């Protein structure tokens, strides 16, 4: 296995862990936003939902990068 291939695997593995963190953070924010919404703090819940959308967008980018690294 070439050094570049090993580097790509290591980078893809690290990005995979970061992606798992993205999903965990999104799930936690979703739970908090739900609680906020149910307890009358809709504006804060809306901000949390916007943060989740950013996490989702970035997760797609991380997933794409992981796939490119694993295919090279």
Secondary structure, 3 states (H helix, E strand, C coil): CCHHHHHHHHHHHHHHHHHHHHHHHHHHHHHHHHHHHHCCCHHHHHHHHHHHHHHHHHHHHHHHHHHHHHHC
